[in-house]
């Protein structure tokens, strides 16, 4: 749970419940990363971030700002070339 102070003229806090977070990482070979040599295979790192049941409430759950939602992000970065 992350608690953020709202605007100075309001008394309540914004509460961010991050739910369940899963982060996985794997490396694999992939071709087509370079336009100059599309057949060249390179290694890439892929990070999968999966967050379930994120909620945003206000003032100790007196008001629900958003209903629970999920976030899925896949980040791919070049590792090195063979």
PyMOL Python script that loads the backbone (N, CA, C, O; Angstrom):
from pymol import cmd

cmd.read_pdbstr("""\
ATOM      1  N   UNK A   1       0.845  -1.171   0.000  1.00  0.00           N
ATOM      2  CA  UNK A   1       0.000   0.000   0.000  1.00  0.00           C
ATOM      3  C   UNK A   1       0.893   1.238   0.000  1.00  0.00           C
ATOM      4  O   UNK A   1       1.798   1.360   0.826  1.00  0.00           O
ATOM      5  N   UNK A   2       0.637   2.139  -0.917  1.00  0.00           N
ATOM      6  CA  UNK A   2       1.360   3.405  -0.999  1.00  0.00           C
ATOM      7  C   UNK A   2       0.368   4.508  -0.675  1.00  0.00           C
ATOM      8  O   UNK A   2      -0.701   4.572  -1.282  1.00  0.00           O
ATOM      9  N   UNK A   3       0.699   5.369   0.261  1.00  0.00           N
ATOM     10  CA  UNK A   3      -0.181   6.471   0.662  1.00  0.00           C
ATOM     11  C   UNK A   3       0.447   7.776   0.203  1.00  0.00           C
ATOM     12  O   UNK A   3       1.590   8.085   0.539  1.00  0.00           O
ATOM     13  N   UNK A   4      -0.322   8.538  -0.573  1.00  0.00           N
ATOM     14  CA  UNK A   4       0.147   9.819  -1.101  1.00  0.00           C
ATOM     15  C   UNK A   4      -0.690  10.945  -0.516  1.00  0.00           C
ATOM     16  O   UNK A   4      -1.910  10.823  -0.407  1.00  0.00           O
ATOM     17  N   UNK A   5      -0.052  12.018  -0.147  1.00  0.00           N
ATOM     18  CA  UNK A   5      -0.774  13.190   0.351  1.00  0.00           C
ATOM     19  C   UNK A   5      -1.457  13.870  -0.815  1.00  0.00           C
ATOM     20  O   UNK A   5      -0.831  14.144  -1.839  1.00  0.00           O
ATOM     21  N   UNK A   6      -2.753  14.143  -0.657  1.00  0.00           N
ATOM     22  CA  UNK A   6      -3.506  14.826  -1.703  1.00  0.00           C
ATOM     23  C   UNK A   6      -3.189  16.321  -1.648  1.00  0.00           C
ATOM     24  O   UNK A   6      -2.275  16.737  -0.938  1.00  0.00           O
ATOM     25  N   UNK A   7      -3.918  17.098  -2.371  1.00  0.00           N
ATOM     26  CA  UNK A   7      -3.690  18.545  -2.411  1.00  0.00           C
ATOM     27  C   UNK A   7      -3.745  19.154  -1.004  1.00  0.00           C
ATOM     28  O   UNK A   7      -4.462  18.651  -0.140  1.00  0.00           O
ATOM     29  N   UNK A   8      -3.002  20.218  -0.776  1.00  0.00           N
ATOM     30  CA  UNK A   8      -2.881  20.787   0.579  1.00  0.00           C
ATOM     31  C   UNK A   8      -4.211  21.197   1.212  1.00  0.00           C
ATOM     32  O   UNK A   8      -4.332  21.172   2.437  1.00  0.00           O
ATOM     33  N   UNK A   9      -5.197  21.569   0.423  1.00  0.00           N
ATOM     34  CA  UNK A   9      -6.449  22.041   1.001  1.00  0.00           C
ATOM     35  C   UNK A   9      -7.428  20.904   1.298  1.00  0.00           C
ATOM     36  O   UNK A   9      -8.525  21.161   1.794  1.00  0.00           O
ATOM     37  N   UNK A  10      -7.060  19.655   1.008  1.00  0.00           N
ATOM     38  CA  UNK A  10      -7.902  18.499   1.334  1.00  0.00           C
ATOM     39  C   UNK A  10      -7.287  17.717   2.482  1.00  0.00           C
ATOM     40  O   UNK A  10      -6.065  17.665   2.615  1.00  0.00           O
ATOM     41  N   UNK A  11      -8.111  17.120   3.297  1.00  0.00           N
ATOM     42  CA  UNK A  11      -7.639  16.431   4.497  1.00  0.00           C
ATOM     43  C   UNK A  11      -7.241  14.976   4.258  1.00  0.00           C
ATOM     44  O   UNK A  11      -6.404  14.446   4.989  1.00  0.00           O
ATOM     45  N   UNK A  12      -7.816  14.321   3.258  1.00  0.00           N
ATOM     46  CA  UNK A  12      -7.583  12.889   3.049  1.00  0.00           C
ATOM     47  C   UNK A  12      -6.306  12.590   2.281  1.00  0.00           C
ATOM     48  O   UNK A  12      -5.619  13.485   1.787  1.00  0.00           O
ATOM     49  N   UNK A  13      -6.018  11.309   2.200  1.00  0.00           N
ATOM     50  CA  UNK A  13      -4.858  10.817   1.451  1.00  0.00           C
ATOM     51  C   UNK A  13      -5.335   9.931   0.301  1.00  0.00           C
ATOM     52  O   UNK A  13      -6.405   9.327   0.376  1.00  0.00           O
ATOM     53  N   UNK A  14      -4.541   9.860  -0.749  1.00  0.00           N
ATOM     54  CA  UNK A  14      -4.788   8.940  -1.846  1.00  0.00           C
ATOM     55  C   UNK A  14      -4.026   7.654  -1.530  1.00  0.00           C
ATOM     56  O   UNK A  14      -2.827   7.691  -1.256  1.00  0.00           O
ATOM     57  N   UNK A  15      -4.724   6.519  -1.567  1.00  0.00           N
ATOM     58  CA  UNK A  15      -4.114   5.235  -1.225  1.00  0.00           C
ATOM     59  C   UNK A  15      -4.044   4.360  -2.468  1.00  0.00           C
ATOM     60  O   UNK A  15      -5.062   4.105  -3.112  1.00  0.00           O
ATOM     61  N   UNK A  16      -2.852   3.905  -2.803  1.00  0.00           N
ATOM     62  CA  UNK A  16      -2.620   3.079  -3.975  1.00  0.00           C
ATOM     63  C   UNK A  16      -2.246   1.678  -3.504  1.00  0.00           C
ATOM     64  O   UNK A  16      -1.170   1.468  -2.944  1.00  0.00           O
ATOM     65  N   UNK A  17      -3.144   0.720  -3.737  1.00  0.00           N
ATOM     66  CA  UNK A  17      -2.896  -0.681  -3.397  1.00  0.00           C
ATOM     67  C   UNK A  17      -2.368  -1.367  -4.647  1.00  0.00           C
ATOM     68  O   UNK A  17      -3.101  -1.510  -5.626  1.00  0.00           O
ATOM     69  N   UNK A  18      -1.109  -1.794  -4.633  1.00  0.00           N
ATOM     70  CA  UNK A  18      -0.472  -2.365  -5.815  1.00  0.00           C
ATOM     71  C   UNK A  18      -0.867  -3.810  -6.078  1.00  0.00           C
ATOM     72  O   UNK A  18      -0.428  -4.374  -7.081  1.00  0.00           O
ATOM     73  N   UNK A  19      -1.656  -4.423  -5.245  1.00  0.00           N
ATOM     74  CA  UNK A  19      -2.156  -5.772  -5.496  1.00  0.00           C
ATOM     75  C   UNK A  19      -1.046  -6.804  -5.521  1.00  0.00           C
ATOM     76  O   UNK A  19      -0.149  -6.784  -4.678  1.00  0.00           O
ATOM     77  N   UNK A  20      -1.109  -7.714  -6.499  1.00  0.00           N
ATOM     78  CA  UNK A  20      -0.137  -8.806  -6.632  1.00  0.00           C
ATOM     79  C   UNK A  20       0.770  -8.513  -7.825  1.00  0.00           C
ATOM     80  O   UNK A  20       0.297  -8.340  -8.948  1.00  0.00           O
ATOM     81  N   UNK A  21       2.088  -8.458  -7.568  1.00  0.00           N
ATOM     82  CA  UNK A  21       3.058  -8.121  -8.602  1.00  0.00           C
ATOM     83  C   UNK A  21       3.889  -9.360  -8.943  1.00  0.00           C
ATOM     84  O   UNK A  21       4.418 -10.026  -8.053  1.00  0.00           O
ATOM     85  N   UNK A  22       3.996  -9.657 -10.229  1.00  0.00           N
ATOM     86  CA  UNK A  22       4.821 -10.765 -10.707  1.00  0.00           C
ATOM     87  C   UNK A  22       5.766 -10.220 -11.771  1.00  0.00           C
ATOM     88  O   UNK A  22       5.329  -9.597 -12.739  1.00  0.00           O
ATOM     89  N   UNK A  23       7.072 -10.460 -11.586  1.00  0.00           N
ATOM     90  CA  UNK A  23       8.071  -9.997 -12.547  1.00  0.00           C
ATOM     91  C   UNK A  23       8.915 -11.200 -12.962  1.00  0.00           C
ATOM     92  O   UNK A  23       9.496 -11.884 -12.119  1.00  0.00           O
ATOM     93  N   UNK A  24       8.975 -11.450 -14.271  1.00  0.00           N
ATOM     94  CA  UNK A  24       9.811 -12.526 -14.792  1.00  0.00           C
ATOM     95  C   UNK A  24      10.730 -11.955 -15.869  1.00  0.00           C
ATOM     96  O   UNK A  24      10.427 -10.941 -16.499  1.00  0.00           O
ATOM     97  N   UNK A  25      11.853 -12.630 -16.060  1.00  0.00           N
ATOM     98  CA  UNK A  25      12.847 -12.168 -17.014  1.00  0.00           C
ATOM     99  C   UNK A  25      13.393 -13.373 -17.767  1.00  0.00           C
ATOM    100  O   UNK A  25      13.670 -14.407 -17.159  1.00  0.00           O
ATOM    101  N   UNK A  26      13.550 -13.256 -19.077  1.00  0.00           N
ATOM    102  CA  UNK A  26      14.174 -14.320 -19.857  1.00  0.00           C
ATOM    103  C   UNK A  26      14.920 -13.708 -21.048  1.00  0.00           C
ATOM    104  O   UNK A  26      14.664 -12.575 -21.457  1.00  0.00           O
ATOM    105  N   UNK A  27      15.852 -14.505 -21.589  1.00  0.00           N
ATOM    106  CA  UNK A  27      16.667 -14.083 -22.722  1.00  0.00           C
ATOM    107  C   UNK A  27      16.452 -15.058 -23.871  1.00  0.00           C
ATOM    108  O   UNK A  27      16.373 -16.268 -23.661  1.00  0.00           O
ATOM    109  N   UNK A  28      16.358 -14.523 -25.093  1.00  0.00           N
ATOM    110  CA  UNK A  28      16.247 -15.392 -26.259  1.00  0.00           C
ATOM    111  C   UNK A  28      16.861 -14.726 -27.474  1.00  0.00           C
ATOM    112  O   UNK A  28      17.129 -13.524 -27.469  1.00  0.00           O
ATOM    113  N   UNK A  29      17.082 -15.523 -28.524  1.00  0.00           N
ATOM    114  CA  UNK A  29      17.632 -15.010 -29.774  1.00  0.00           C
ATOM    115  C   UNK A  29      16.506 -14.519 -30.665  1.00  0.00           C
ATOM    116  O   UNK A  29      15.435 -15.123 -30.723  1.00  0.00           O
ATOM    117  N   UNK A  30      16.763 -13.403 -31.368  1.00  0.00           N
ATOM    118  CA  UNK A  30      15.737 -12.828 -32.219  1.00  0.00           C
ATOM    119  C   UNK A  30      16.397 -12.212 -33.442  1.00  0.00           C
ATOM    120  O   UNK A  30      17.435 -11.560 -33.335  1.00  0.00           O
ATOM    121  N   UNK A  31      15.792 -12.421 -34.600  1.00  0.00           N
ATOM    122  CA  UNK A  31      16.278 -11.811 -35.830  1.00  0.00           C
ATOM    123  C   UNK A  31      15.402 -10.613 -36.166  1.00  0.00           C
ATOM    124  O   UNK A  31      14.280 -10.495 -35.674  1.00  0.00           O
ATOM    125  N   UNK A  32      15.924  -9.724 -37.010  1.00  0.00           N
ATOM    126  CA  UNK A  32      15.133  -8.592 -37.473  1.00  0.00           C
ATOM    127  C   UNK A  32      15.225  -7.341 -36.614  1.00  0.00           C
ATOM    128  O   UNK A  32      14.433  -6.416 -36.798  1.00  0.00           O
ATOM    129  N   UNK A  33      16.156  -7.287 -35.693  1.00  0.00           N
ATOM    130  CA  UNK A  33      16.296  -6.086 -34.853  1.00  0.00           C
ATOM    131  C   UNK A  33      17.019  -4.955 -35.595  1.00  0.00           C
ATOM    132  O   UNK A  33      16.825  -3.783 -35.272  1.00  0.00           O
ATOM    133  N   UNK A  34      17.847  -5.299 -36.582  1.00  0.00           N
ATOM    134  CA  UNK A  34      18.600  -4.293 -37.322  1.00  0.00           C
ATOM    135  C   UNK A  34      18.065  -4.199 -38.741  1.00  0.00           C
ATOM    136  O   UNK A  34      17.986  -5.211 -39.437  1.00  0.00           O
ATOM    137  N   UNK A  35      17.701  -3.015 -39.176  1.00  0.00           N
ATOM    138  CA  UNK A  35      17.205  -2.828 -40.542  1.00  0.00           C
ATOM    139  C   UNK A  35      18.310  -3.055 -41.570  1.00  0.00           C
ATOM    140  O   UNK A  35      18.036  -3.504 -42.683  1.00  0.00           O
ATOM    141  N   UNK A  36      19.533  -2.755 -41.213  1.00  0.00           N
ATOM    142  CA  UNK A  36      20.647  -2.922 -42.147  1.00  0.00           C
ATOM    143  C   UNK A  36      20.990  -4.397 -42.382  1.00  0.00           C
ATOM    144  O   UNK A  36      21.540  -4.744 -43.427  1.00  0.00           O
ATOM    145  N   UNK A  37      20.669  -5.262 -41.420  1.00  0.00           N
ATOM    146  CA  UNK A  37      20.932  -6.702 -41.539  1.00  0.00           C
ATOM    147  C   UNK A  37      19.814  -7.470 -40.843  1.00  0.00           C
ATOM    148  O   UNK A  37      20.002  -7.942 -39.722  1.00  0.00           O
ATOM    149  N   UNK A  38      18.646  -7.607 -41.488  1.00  0.00           N
ATOM    150  CA  UNK A  38      17.486  -8.225 -40.828  1.00  0.00           C
ATOM    151  C   UNK A  38      17.646  -9.703 -40.511  1.00  0.00           C
ATOM    152  O   UNK A  38      16.894 -10.237 -39.696  1.00  0.00           O
ATOM    153  N   UNK A  39      18.618 -10.387 -41.140  1.00  0.00           N
ATOM    154  CA  UNK A  39      18.808 -11.812 -40.848  1.00  0.00           C
ATOM    155  C   UNK A  39      19.733 -12.035 -39.647  1.00  0.00           C
ATOM    156  O   UNK A  39      19.823 -13.151 -39.135  1.00  0.00           O
ATOM    157  N   UNK A  40      20.402 -11.005 -39.208  1.00  0.00           N
ATOM    158  CA  UNK A  40      21.331 -11.123 -38.074  1.00  0.00           C
ATOM    159  C   UNK A  40      20.555 -11.388 -36.790  1.00  0.00           C
ATOM    160  O   UNK A  40      19.623 -10.660 -36.451  1.00  0.00           O
ATOM    161  N   UNK A  41      20.951 -12.434 -36.086  1.00  0.00           N
ATOM    162  CA  UNK A  41      20.286 -12.763 -34.824  1.00  0.00           C
ATOM    163  C   UNK A  41      21.029 -12.123 -33.661  1.00  0.00           C
ATOM    164  O   UNK A  41      22.260 -12.100 -33.630  1.00  0.00           O
ATOM    165  N   UNK A  42      20.278 -11.612 -32.721  1.00  0.00           N
ATOM    166  CA  UNK A  42      20.831 -10.986 -31.523  1.00  0.00           C
ATOM    167  C   UNK A  42      20.115 -11.560 -30.303  1.00  0.00           C
ATOM    168  O   UNK A  42      19.034 -12.137 -30.426  1.00  0.00           O
ATOM    169  N   UNK A  43      20.713 -11.402 -29.145  1.00  0.00           N
ATOM    170  CA  UNK A  43      20.079 -11.812 -27.905  1.00  0.00           C
ATOM    171  C   UNK A  43      19.337 -10.615 -27.310  1.00  0.00           C
ATOM    172  O   UNK A  43      19.868  -9.505 -27.277  1.00  0.00           O
ATOM    173  N   UNK A  44      18.137 -10.840 -26.850  1.00  0.00           N
ATOM    174  CA  UNK A  44      17.356  -9.790 -26.194  1.00  0.00           C
ATOM    175  C   UNK A  44      16.900 -10.278 -24.822  1.00  0.00           C
ATOM    176  O   UNK A  44      16.611 -11.459 -24.627  1.00  0.00           O
ATOM    177  N   UNK A  45      16.845  -9.350 -23.890  1.00  0.00           N
ATOM    178  CA  UNK A  45      16.270  -9.611 -22.571  1.00  0.00           C
ATOM    179  C   UNK A  45      14.829  -9.143 -22.589  1.00  0.00           C
ATOM    180  O   UNK A  45      14.537  -8.041 -23.053  1.00  0.00           O
ATOM    181  N   UNK A  46      13.930  -9.966 -22.090  1.00  0.00           N
ATOM    182  CA  UNK A  46      12.524  -9.616 -22.011  1.00  0.00           C
ATOM    183  C   UNK A  46      12.100  -9.665 -20.550  1.00  0.00           C
ATOM    184  O   UNK A  46      12.311 -10.664 -19.862  1.00  0.00           O
ATOM    185  N   UNK A  47      11.502  -8.573 -20.087  1.00  0.00           N
ATOM    186  CA  UNK A  47      10.993  -8.501 -18.718  1.00  0.00           C
ATOM    187  C   UNK A  47       9.468  -8.396 -18.788  1.00  0.00           C
ATOM    188  O   UNK A  47       8.927  -7.459 -19.375  1.00  0.00           O
ATOM    189  N   UNK A  48       8.796  -9.354 -18.192  1.00  0.00           N
ATOM    190  CA  UNK A  48       7.334  -9.347 -18.123  1.00  0.00           C
ATOM    191  C   UNK A  48       6.914  -8.881 -16.736  1.00  0.00           C
ATOM    192  O   UNK A  48       7.288  -9.489 -15.733  1.00  0.00           O
ATOM    193  N   UNK A  49       6.148  -7.818 -16.678  1.00  0.00           N
ATOM    194  CA  UNK A  49       5.639  -7.277 -15.413  1.00  0.00           C
ATOM    195  C   UNK A  49       4.126  -7.422 -15.444  1.00  0.00           C
ATOM    196  O   UNK A  49       3.456  -6.872 -16.319  1.00  0.00           O
ATOM    197  N   UNK A  50       3.593  -8.169 -14.482  1.00  0.00           N
ATOM    198  CA  UNK A  50       2.159  -8.437 -14.415  1.00  0.00           C
ATOM    199  C   UNK A  50       1.659  -8.028 -13.031  1.00  0.00           C
ATOM    200  O   UNK A  50       2.068  -8.598 -12.019  1.00  0.00           O
ATOM    201  N   UNK A  51       0.779  -7.044 -12.998  1.00  0.00           N
ATOM    202  CA  UNK A  51       0.236  -6.536 -11.736  1.00  0.00           C
ATOM    203  C   UNK A  51      -1.270  -6.745 -11.762  1.00  0.00           C
ATOM    204  O   UNK A  51      -1.949  -6.312 -12.693  1.00  0.00           O
ATOM    205  N   UNK A  52      -1.789  -7.409 -10.737  1.00  0.00           N
ATOM    206  CA  UNK A  52      -3.215  -7.710 -10.687  1.00  0.00           C
ATOM    207  C   UNK A  52      -3.864  -7.018  -9.482  1.00  0.00           C
ATOM    208  O   UNK A  52      -3.266  -6.898  -8.413  1.00  0.00           O
ATOM    209  N   UNK A  53      -5.083  -6.578  -9.687  1.00  0.00           N
ATOM    210  CA  UNK A  53      -5.915  -5.986  -8.630  1.00  0.00           C
ATOM    211  C   UNK A  53      -5.331  -4.694  -8.055  1.00  0.00           C
ATOM    212  O   UNK A  53      -5.256  -4.535  -6.836  1.00  0.00           O
ATOM    213  N   UNK A  54      -4.921  -3.780  -8.922  1.00  0.00           N
ATOM    214  CA  UNK A  54      -4.478  -2.456  -8.490  1.00  0.00           C
ATOM    215  C   UNK A  54      -5.722  -1.636  -8.160  1.00  0.00           C
ATOM    216  O   UNK A  54      -6.675  -1.610  -8.938  1.00  0.00           O
ATOM    217  N   UNK A  55      -5.715  -0.970  -7.012  1.00  0.00           N
ATOM    218  CA  UNK A  55      -6.852  -0.140  -6.600  1.00  0.00           C
ATOM    219  C   UNK A  55      -6.357   1.224  -6.161  1.00  0.00           C
ATOM    220  O   UNK A  55      -5.265   1.350  -5.606  1.00  0.00           O
ATOM    221  N   UNK A  56      -7.164   2.243  -6.412  1.00  0.00           N
ATOM    222  CA  UNK A  56      -6.861   3.580  -5.922  1.00  0.00           C
ATOM    223  C   UNK A  56      -8.065   4.059  -5.122  1.00  0.00           C
ATOM    224  O   UNK A  56      -9.167   4.188  -5.656  1.00  0.00           O
ATOM    225  N   UNK A  57      -7.846   4.322  -3.841  1.00  0.00           N
ATOM    226  CA  UNK A  57      -8.907   4.778  -2.932  1.00  0.00           C
ATOM    227  C   UNK A  57      -8.529   6.140  -2.361  1.00  0.00           C
ATOM    228  O   UNK A  57      -7.392   6.596  -2.480  1.00  0.00           O
ATOM    229  N   UNK A  58      -9.511   6.767  -1.742  1.00  0.00           N
ATOM    230  CA  UNK A  58      -9.290   8.072  -1.127  1.00  0.00           C
ATOM    231  C   UNK A  58      -9.771   8.046   0.311  1.00  0.00           C
ATOM    232  O   UNK A  58     -10.844   7.517   0.601  1.00  0.00           O
ATOM    233  N   UNK A  59      -8.982   8.614   1.212  1.00  0.00           N
ATOM    234  CA  UNK A  59      -9.343   8.842   2.605  1.00  0.00           C
ATOM    235  C   UNK A  59      -9.776   7.557   3.301  1.00  0.00           C
ATOM    236  O   UNK A  59     -10.935   7.408   3.686  1.00  0.00           O
ATOM    237  N   UNK A  60      -8.841   6.639   3.456  1.00  0.00           N
ATOM    238  CA  UNK A  60      -9.049   5.376   4.165  1.00  0.00           C
ATOM    239  C   UNK A  60     -10.236   4.601   3.606  1.00  0.00           C
ATOM    240  O   UNK A  60     -11.108   4.155   4.351  1.00  0.00           O
ATOM    241  N   UNK A  61     -10.256   4.450   2.306  1.00  0.00           N
ATOM    242  CA  UNK A  61     -11.254   3.660   1.575  1.00  0.00           C
ATOM    243  C   UNK A  61     -12.679   4.196   1.687  1.00  0.00           C
ATOM    244  O   UNK A  61     -13.635   3.451   1.472  1.00  0.00           O
ATOM    245  N   UNK A  62     -12.830   5.469   2.017  1.00  0.00           N
ATOM    246  CA  UNK A  62     -14.170   6.067   2.046  1.00  0.00           C
ATOM    247  C   UNK A  62     -14.697   6.279   0.637  1.00  0.00           C
ATOM    248  O   UNK A  62     -15.908   6.275   0.417  1.00  0.00           O
ATOM    249  N   UNK A  63     -13.795   6.466  -0.315  1.00  0.00           N
ATOM    250  CA  UNK A  63     -14.192   6.724  -1.695  1.00  0.00           C
ATOM    251  C   UNK A  63     -13.258   5.952  -2.627  1.00  0.00           C
ATOM    252  O   UNK A  63     -12.036   6.057  -2.519  1.00  0.00           O
ATOM    253  N   UNK A  64     -13.840   5.178  -3.538  1.00  0.00           N
ATOM    254  CA  UNK A  64     -13.051   4.419  -4.499  1.00  0.00           C
ATOM    255  C   UNK A  64     -12.844   5.270  -5.754  1.00  0.00           C
ATOM    256  O   UNK A  64     -13.808   5.610  -6.440  1.00  0.00           O
ATOM    257  N   UNK A  65     -11.590   5.613  -6.053  1.00  0.00           N
ATOM    258  CA  UNK A  65     -11.297   6.440  -7.216  1.00  0.00           C
ATOM    259  C   UNK A  65     -11.378   5.603  -8.489  1.00  0.00           C
ATOM    260  O   UNK A  65     -11.927   6.055  -9.494  1.00  0.00           O
ATOM    261  N   UNK A  66     -10.836   4.390  -8.452  1.00  0.00           N
ATOM    262  CA  UNK A  66     -10.937   3.481  -9.594  1.00  0.00           C
ATOM    263  C   UNK A  66     -11.309   2.090  -9.101  1.00  0.00           C
ATOM    264  O   UNK A  66     -10.914   1.691  -8.006  1.00  0.00           O
ATOM    265  N   UNK A  67     -12.064   1.354  -9.899  1.00  0.00           N
ATOM    266  CA  UNK A  67     -12.285  -0.050  -9.544  1.00  0.00           C
ATOM    267  C   UNK A  67     -10.985  -0.821  -9.765  1.00  0.00           C
ATOM    268  O   UNK A  67     -10.110  -0.343 -10.487  1.00  0.00           O
ATOM    269  N   UNK A  68     -10.839  -1.988  -9.169  1.00  0.00           N
ATOM    270  CA  UNK A  68      -9.609  -2.765  -9.358  1.00  0.00           C
ATOM    271  C   UNK A  68      -9.343  -3.044 -10.839  1.00  0.00           C
ATOM    272  O   UNK A  68     -10.262  -3.341 -11.602  1.00  0.00           O
ATOM    273  N   UNK A  69      -8.074  -2.944 -11.230  1.00  0.00           N
ATOM    274  CA  UNK A  69      -7.693  -3.194 -12.624  1.00  0.00           C
ATOM    275  C   UNK A  69      -6.347  -3.902 -12.656  1.00  0.00           C
ATOM    276  O   UNK A  69      -5.631  -3.947 -11.655  1.00  0.00           O
ATOM    277  N   UNK A  70      -6.011  -4.456 -13.823  1.00  0.00           N
ATOM    278  CA  UNK A  70      -4.755  -5.184 -14.017  1.00  0.00           C
ATOM    279  C   UNK A  70      -3.859  -4.408 -14.981  1.00  0.00           C
ATOM    280  O   UNK A  70      -4.338  -3.663 -15.836  1.00  0.00           O
ATOM    281  N   UNK A  71      -2.538  -4.602 -14.822  1.00  0.00           N
ATOM    282  CA  UNK A  71      -1.558  -3.986 -15.707  1.00  0.00           C
ATOM    283  C   UNK A  71      -0.616  -5.087 -16.185  1.00  0.00           C
ATOM    284  O   UNK A  71      -0.132  -5.883 -15.380  1.00  0.00           O
ATOM    285  N   UNK A  72      -0.358  -5.135 -17.485  1.00  0.00           N
ATOM    286  CA  UNK A  72       0.607  -6.086 -18.027  1.00  0.00           C
ATOM    287  C   UNK A  72       1.546  -5.322 -18.950  1.00  0.00           C
ATOM    288  O   UNK A  72       1.108  -4.679 -19.903  1.00  0.00           O
ATOM    289  N   UNK A  73       2.847  -5.400 -18.656  1.00  0.00           N
ATOM    290  CA  UNK A  73       3.865  -4.690 -19.433  1.00  0.00           C
ATOM    291  C   UNK A  73       4.931  -5.703 -19.840  1.00  0.00           C
ATOM    292  O   UNK A  73       5.360  -6.528 -19.033  1.00  0.00           O
ATOM    293  N   UNK A  74       5.353  -5.630 -21.103  1.00  0.00           N
ATOM    294  CA  UNK A  74       6.467  -6.449 -21.569  1.00  0.00           C
ATOM    295  C   UNK A  74       7.536  -5.502 -22.104  1.00  0.00           C
ATOM    296  O   UNK A  74       7.293  -4.732 -23.034  1.00  0.00           O
ATOM    297  N   UNK A  75       8.712  -5.569 -21.508  1.00  0.00           N
ATOM    298  CA  UNK A  75       9.829  -4.699 -21.875  1.00  0.00           C
ATOM    299  C   UNK A  75      10.913  -5.547 -22.512  1.00  0.00           C
ATOM    300  O   UNK A  75      11.342  -6.555 -21.949  1.00  0.00           O
ATOM    301  N   UNK A  76      11.352  -5.129 -23.691  1.00  0.00           N
ATOM    302  CA  UNK A  76      12.381  -5.883 -24.424  1.00  0.00           C
ATOM    303  C   UNK A  76      13.584  -4.975 -24.662  1.00  0.00           C
ATOM    304  O   UNK A  76      13.435  -3.847 -25.133  1.00  0.00           O
ATOM    305  N   UNK A  77      14.784  -5.476 -24.330  1.00  0.00           N
ATOM    306  CA  UNK A  77      16.003  -4.688 -24.515  1.00  0.00           C
ATOM    307  C   UNK A  77      17.095  -5.559 -25.123  1.00  0.00           C
ATOM    308  O   UNK A  77      17.230  -6.738 -24.797  1.00  0.00           O
ATOM    309  N   UNK A  78      17.867  -4.951 -26.011  1.00  0.00           N
ATOM    310  CA  UNK A  78      18.966  -5.642 -26.660  1.00  0.00           C
ATOM    311  C   UNK A  78      20.016  -6.027 -25.622  1.00  0.00           C
ATOM    312  O   UNK A  78      20.426  -5.195 -24.813  1.00  0.00           O
ATOM    313  N   UNK A  79      20.451  -7.281 -25.643  1.00  0.00           N
ATOM    314  CA  UNK A  79      21.449  -7.758 -24.695  1.00  0.00           C
ATOM    315  C   UNK A  79      22.838  -7.703 -25.331  1.00  0.00           C
ATOM    316  O   UNK A  79      23.675  -6.895 -24.930  1.00  0.00           O
ATOM    317  N   UNK A  80      23.078  -8.553 -26.311  1.00  0.00           N
ATOM    318  CA  UNK A  80      24.342  -8.522 -27.034  1.00  0.00           C
ATOM    319  C   UNK A  80      24.176  -9.334 -28.324  1.00  0.00           C
ATOM    320  O   UNK A  80      23.180 -10.035 -28.500  1.00  0.00           O
ATOM    321  N   UNK A  81      25.143  -9.231 -29.204  1.00  0.00           N
ATOM    322  CA  UNK A  81      25.077  -9.969 -30.462  1.00  0.00           C
ATOM    323  C   UNK A  81      26.076 -11.119 -30.447  1.00  0.00           C
ATOM    324  O   UNK A  81      27.170 -10.973 -29.902  1.00  0.00           O
ATOM    325  N   UNK A  82      25.721 -12.266 -31.039  1.00  0.00           N
ATOM    326  CA  UNK A  82      26.658 -13.402 -31.052  1.00  0.00           C
ATOM    327  C   UNK A  82      27.776 -13.190 -32.066  1.00  0.00           C
ATOM    328  O   UNK A  82      28.650 -14.045 -32.208  1.00  0.00           O
TER     329      UNK A  82
END
""", "prot")
cmd.dss("prot")
cmd.show_as("cartoon", "prot")
cmd.util.cbc("prot")
cmd.orient("prot")
